[in-house]
């Protein structure tokens, strides 16, 4: 179905968040500079973002009707199949929006190529209309983004484009029982990371980087993953009389499941894509089934 309306999704800049916190730009500047920070960096980042944003909105308005939705409202916003989604921001914003996109095409724009890697941002403010026109003409190319999925025994579900974290919302150890392929262990650890191929260059890679720093790169390699794979890694597992450390990482092929039973009386949670506000409570009595989801997002490619 041809889109009739474009939804532009953006997030507040760091400068806007500082002004919200300190009420005025001058007070924000005083706080940053008195702490030895470079306030000009915040200003330049803000100005560069809005330069791109205004260019996108101006050019888009000549092609299709549109409106802006802030990131904080995305979880409650109901996207329509008559929409086209335009995301302008960092990679993490694309990941957050994708979970609510319902197969609607996403055109992701990198507003600042000098600051953002743009792994999930194939377009810029200069060329994004190529993607818009391709979607309108129903001749666009896509990359399907698969989700990791956590489903609790009470039916609650959480999706992740990049990764899921299963653990505790403090610096104390997460306690849980983990089950894989008929084997089970009791763990005390800093939590579990479950990554998609899309997210494998993010949080998961930091775990391997840490291992490289200790063992050296010749001792192990990054996992080779397809879009049909998930990879899990247990962070800082502790071995004791009551806890084991053999199920510490591995690939979850399509159809395979990781089962985690919480042994935490409180503060246990599961969150996705690094956003702690997007979470499920995971306390004693809760069991989570982790697997590759049947759902997917559609990212338009250049």
VENCOR-V760219 format. One record per helix or strand of 2 or more residues. SS is the DSSP state (H for helix, E for strand). FROM is the first residue (numbers start at 1). LEN is the number of residues. If there is no record, write none. Layout:
BEGIN
ss=SS from=FROM len=LEN
ss=SS from=FROM len=LEN
END
This chain:
BEGIN
ss=E from=5 len=6
ss=H from=14 len=9
ss=H from=25 len=10
ss=H from=39 len=23
ss=E from=66 len=5
ss=H from=71 len=6
ss=E from=83 len=6
ss=H from=91 len=8
ss=E from=106 len=4
ss=H from=128 len=9
ss=E from=142 len=11
ss=E from=157 len=4
ss=E from=163 len=6
ss=E from=174 len=7
ss=E from=183 len=7
ss=E from=192 len=5
ss=H from=198 len=4
ss=H from=203 len=13
ss=E from=230 len=5
ss=E from=249 len=4
ss=E from=258 len=5
ss=E from=268 len=5
ss=E from=275 len=7
ss=E from=287 len=14
END
